[in-house]
Amino acid sequence: MERRTINDYSRPVFLWADEAHNFLHEHDTDFQTTARESRVATVYISQNLSNYFANMGGGNKTEHKVKSFLGTLATKIFHANADNADTNRYASDLIGEAYRKEESRGTSLGESIGMSYNESFKLVKMVRPEEFVKLKSGGPRNNYKVEAYIHCQALAFPSGFHHQQVIFQQTKK
């Protein structure tokens, strides 16, 4: 794919890998770093990060190799997943944190009446890991809607953030 001559009229090549953890090689990171300039678009689909870790042999370096590979993918889509330990925590960390305003009000009654108002900002996860478990996963039970979070590393959505919750409509059978 990368050895072909590329010009302005070259068509892109698509590499589509379902259950991609079964095909991942430790040198795929090298390929991914140059794929875009060779007009190669890749789609890697897997149930969770644990599958990648297991198929890369386990051990201390495995997590770093897998996360290095994932870092080369510009767009990531996260659907409903019960793998809180790895996948959902990774997605939550990737989406990041933001400051949220917290307000508190108080009133005291005694010899005198007192009122207070406090405002503070707290850094919190924008999407907590357990939120991925709650996403709709399609089918008649969910009115054929599949929810996901999309994260784009170089593209900000109209919200100004690099992630957005989306809904995909399934076709009814």
N, C-alpha and C positions, 0 to 999 in steps of 0.2 A: 504494500500500500504506500509506503513512504519512498520507495525507489522510483516510482513513476515520475515523469516530467510534469511539472505543474505550471500552468499559465493562467491567464485571465478567463479562459474558456473551459478549464478543467472542471469536470463534474466532481462533486464530493463523493466520498466512499463512506458507507455506514457500517460500523461494527456493532451489532446488536447481540448482547449476551444475556440471556435469561438464566437464572441460577448461576450468575457470573462467578461466584466463589469457587465453583467447580473448575473454572478455566483460568483463574488468575495465576499469574506467574510473577515472581518477585521482580522481574525486569519490565513488567507492564508499566511501572512508574516512569521508566525511561522513555517508553513509547508514547505515553500520554503527554509528556512534556513537549513533544514535537508534533503530535498528531494534528493539531489545529493548523499549523503552517503547511501541512501536507494535504489539507482539505479532507481530513478524516474526522468524522463525527462518531463518537462512541456513546453507547448506552449500556450501562452495566446494571443489571437488576438482581437483587438478592433480598432474602427475607430479613436479614439482620447482620450486624457486624460480627457476631459470634461465629457465623458460618465462614467468614473471611479468616478470622483468627484460627479456627480449627484447620482449615485447608492450607494455611501458610505454615503449618507445622507447630504451632504453639510456641512456648518459650518466651523469654524476656523481650527479644527483638521483634517478635511478631506484631505486637500492637503498634509499634512505631512504623513498621513497614506498611501495614494496612492503612494507617492514618496518613502516611506520606503519599500513598497511592490515592486515597480519597481527596487529598489536597490538590491533586492535579485535575480533578473534575470540577468544572466551573459551575455547574448547576446540579443541585441535589434535591430530590423529592422524597419526602418522608410521609408514609401512609400509617394507618393504624398498626401498632406494634406493641406486643406485650413484653419485649426485651428491655425492661427498664434499666438493667445493670449496664449495658453497653450502648446499644443503638439509640435509645431514647435520651440517655444522658449526653451522648455525643451530639445528637441533633439539638438538644437544648443548649449545650455549650456553644455550638456553632452559631445558632441564632443570636445568642448573646444576652446581655443584660441592659437594663435601662433604669433611669431614676423614676420612681413613682412618688407622687406627693401623698403624704399621710397627714390627715387632719385629726385633731382631737379637741374636744370642747368639754368644759367642765363648769359646773355651777355648784356653789356652796351656799348653804343657808345656815345662819346662826344669828349672832347679834347683828351681823351685817350680811349683805348679799354680795357674793363674789362670782364673777364670771371670767372664764379664761378661754383662750383659743390659741392653739399651737399648730404650727405647720412645719413639717420636716420632709426631707426627701430621702428615700431609701433605695439602694441599688438592689434590684430583684431580677430574676430570670424573666425574659419576655415570654417564653413558653417553657413551662415546667415539664420535666420528663414524663410525669404521669398523664399529661394532657394528650400524649400520642395514643395512649390506650383508649381514650374516649372518642377518637375520630371515627366517623361513619365509614363502614367498609363495603358499602354497596348492597345489591340484592334487594328483594322486595321489602325486607324488614326496614331498610333505610331509604325506601322510595327511590332505589336505584341511584343513589348519590354516594360518591366516594370522596371523602375529605382528605386533604393533605396539606403539608407545609412545603412551600418551595423556597429554597435558599439559592441566591445567585451571588457569586463572589464579587463581580464587578458591576453589577446593575442594581440600582436602587429603584424600588417600586415607588408609586406616587406618594406613599406614606413617608418616604424618606428612608425607610429601612431596607435591608437586603433580603428580607423574607416576607412572605405573605401566605395567609391561609387561603386555600382555593377549594373549589368543589368541582369534581368531574361528574358529568352525567353519564350513566351507563345506558345502553340501549336495552329495552325490555325484550325478552325472548318470546 
